[in-house]
Amino acid sequence: MKRIIHKHEELLQTFDSESEVVIGGFSVKINEVVKKEDFTNEHFRSDYIIICMVTSGSMTLGIDLKKYHLPVNGFILAPPNALKQFVQASENATLSVVSFTGDFLNRIGISNLKTELFEYFSTKFSPYWQLDQTAADMIKNLMHDLERRSLTANTHPFGKELLYTSFQTFLYEIAGLSKIYSEPVNTYLSRKENLVMEFLQLVQKHFKKQRSVNAYADMLSITAKYLTETVKEITGKNAGEMIDDIVMLEAKYLLNDPALSIGQTADLLNFNDQSFFGKFFKRHAGMSPKEYRNSL
């Protein structure tokens, strides 16, 4: 078995891969054999956007505290800030996966695309679609084209441009399908699950200026101890770790912009100084901000 770990991320995937292509910040895997014994009930977060479709068998995934059972042609779109969970899979489960980071989107000039392109990642809509056979066949063909373009990205004179064009086509086709398959989310969450979701929404709104667990507990009118215990119970991580994950995601996004100095990045995230930011970043990423920028 091949174990695939995205370094410096919380994403861990264990699959036997029939076909896998990985390019900085972008990965396409075709007909992965899912090993159900490798699944865990722990939640995790990553800075990868994940789009996957079950190609045989069935599996169960969790997105933002809700479990989805995916039969053949079941389709999931998981944004980077979502809580993700691999729950179980049937003996014959296989899936095809396209995953990518914000860094990759920046490289292909995603800012030039229409903003509504990513409307289907809105929390207002369910991340799960059950595709009909025609739509599923189209997605399969597009994923295979991405695989083919990825294999020649570094050898064809215009390989990367062709990959980026194919990827944009892939996104537009999914955006088109969203008009058919996206459904408003209307789910019941327990009191604790609601608390965790409220906490994460507050962190997303205030993390650039506020990284104190006590401050978020005050906003929610609860004790810091209760917040930490509840977040740990629901997500497997404590409140402080969840805050740090979101700060790191934004830090990496900003470091991808060469127009910003590391000092400016530290200022935008409201660190006291560049040195403090550097220590924070290295503690979580295993490398300095400069080393991370040079690795892009």
N, C-alpha and C positions, 0 to 999 in steps of 0.2 A: 504494500500500500504506500502511496505517496502522500505525505502530509504537507499541505500548503499553508504557510503562515505569512500574512502580510505584516512585515516588520514594522514596529512602532505603532501598530493598530491593535484593536481588541478583536479584530475579525480573525477567526480560526475556522478553516474549512478542511475536512478530511474526506477525500473522494478518491476513487480509482478513476483516472481520466482517460477516456478514449481519445480525446483531443483537447489540448490546452495551449493557448497562446497568450503570453503576457508581455505587454509593452508598458513602460513607465506610467503608472496611474490608470492603466486600462488592461482588462483581461477578458478573454472570451473562452468559454469552455463548452464543448459540445458533447452531449450524451454522457454526462457524468454518472457513474454508478455510485449511488448513495448507500453508505454503510450505516444502517440504523444503530448498530452498537456504539458508533462513535458520536451519536447525538447526546446532548446534555440539556438539562432543563434550565441551565443558567442563562440569564439574559446577557447581551453584550451590545456594545456600540462600536461603530467604526466610521471612518470618514469616506467609505465607499458607498456609492449608490449602487444598488443591486437590482438587476432585472433578471428574473428567471422563469422558466416554463418547464413543467413536468412533461417528459416525453414518453415515459412508461411507468406503470405502477402508480403509487400515490405517496404523499408525504404530508406532514403537518408542520407548519411554520408559525411562529409568533411574531407579530408586528405591533409595537406599541400596546403591549399587554393583552392583545386579542389573538386567539389561535385560529388559524385557517387550515382547513383540510383541502389539499390540492390533489384531485385526480388527474388523469391525462388531459393535457391542454390547460391545466390550471396555471395561472399567470400571476406573478407577484412583482410589485414595484416597491422597493424599500428605500426610502431616502436616507441620507447619511446620519441624520440626527435621531432616527427612529430606534427604539429598543427592539432588538432582533433576538430570536430564539429558535434554535433547531430542536424540534420536539421528537419526531419519530418518522420512520419511513418503512414502506413495505419491502419485502425481500428483493423485488425486481425493479425498484424505483431508480429512474434515471432522470436527469434534468439538464437543460442547457442554460448557461448563465453568462450574462454580460455585466461586468462591474467596472466602475470608473470613479475617479475622484474629481473634486473641484479643480485640482491642479490640471488634470487632463482637459477639462472643459475650457479652462483658460487658454491652454495651448492651442486648441482648435478654433479659438475665437468665438466661443459660445455667446459672448456679449453681443455679437452681431446678429444673433438669432432672435426671433420674436419671443417676448417674455412669456406669452401664453403657451409656449412650447412645453413648459414644465407645469402647466396647470394640473396635470394628472398626478403630480406629487403632492398636491395640497392635502392637508390633514382633513379637509372637508369631505374627501372622497375615500372610498375603500381602496386599499392597496391590492386587493385580490380581484381578478377578473377570471371568469370561466369562458375561454374563447371557443367559438365554433371552429369546425375543421378548416374552413377557408382562411380564417384569420390566423389560426395556428400554423397552417402551412406557409403563409406569408412570413410570419415571424421566424420560422425555421429557416426559410430561404435567406432572409436578411442576416440571421446569425451566422449561417454558413458563409455568406459573402464577407461578413466582418472577419471571420476566421481566415478566409483566403487572402483578404487584403492585409491582415496582420502578418501573415507569413512572408509577404513580400515587401513589407513596409520599409525594411532597411536595405533591400537589394534592388528594387525597381527605382528608376530615376525620379519618379514622382510617387513613390510608394506611400509616404506619409500623407500626401495630399489626397490620394485615392482612398486611404483608410478614413481620413477625416470626413471626406464627402460621403462615404458609405455610412459612417456613423451618424452624420446629420440626417441622412435619409431614414435611417433606423428610428431616430428620435421623432421625426415628423410623422412617420407611419404610426408609431405608438400614440402620438398626440391625436392623430386622426381616429384611432380605435377608442381613445378615451371618451370621445363624444358618444360612443355606442355603449361602452362597458362601465364607465365610471358611475358609481352610485354613491349618494350621500351616506356618510357614516352615521348610524343611529344605534349605538351600542350602549349597554348598561355596564358601568364600571362600579366596583365596590368603593366604599368610602376611602380605603387606603389607596386603591388604584387611582381614584380621582385626585387624591392628595399628591401623589407622585407626578401625575400629569400636570397639575397646577404648578408644582415646584419646577418642573422642567420648562414649562412655558415662561415662568418668571426668570429663570436663569437665562434662557434665550434672549429675553428682553433686556436684562440688566447686567450680564456677565462682564461687559467691558468696564463697568464702574464698580461692580460689587461681586466679590468672591468669598464672602463670609457666610458660613452656614447659619450663624446666629441671625444675620440680617434677613435671610430668606425665611427663617423660622418666624421672625417677627412679622414679616409680610403676611404669613399664613396664619398668624395668631396661634402658634403652637410652640412647644419647647424645641430647642435644637436637638436634644436627645431623642425626642419622639420622631422628629423629621429624619434624623440619621437612621434610626432603627427601622422606620417604615420604608424608606428608600432601599435600605439593605435587604429587607424582607421581600420586596417586590422585584427589584432589579438585580440583586446579587452584589451591588456596589453601594458604598456609603455615599451620603450627600456630597461630601467634599470631593470624592473621586469623580462624581458626575459633573460637578462644576469644572473641575480641572480638564475633563475630557472635552467639554465645549470650548473652553479657553484655548486648548491646544489645537482644536480643529480650526478656529479662527486665526490663530498664530501661523499655522502652516499655510492657510489661504493668503494671508498678508505677505508672508515671506516669498510667496511665488511671484509677487509683483516686484520686478527689478527696479521700478521707479521709487520704491520705498526703502530707505535705509533700515538697518536693524534697530537703530535708535528710534526712528519714526514708528516702526512697528510696536516697539515697547511703549511709546507714548500713546498710540491709538488704543492699546489694551490697558492703559492706565497703570503700568508698572512704575514704581518709584524711580527706577533708572534702568539703563540697558544691562548693567551687571546683574541686577536682581532678575530681570527677564531671562537673561542667559542661563542663570542657575535653575530657574523654574523650567525652562524649555529642556535643558539637558537632563534634568531629573526625570522628565516624562518621556522624552524621545530618545535618550541615550546618546545624543550628539548635540553640539552647540547649534544655535541658529545659523551661524555662518556655514558650518559643516552641512547642515540640512539644505541650505540654499545652494551650496556647491554640488549637492547630490542630485539636484533636479535636472 
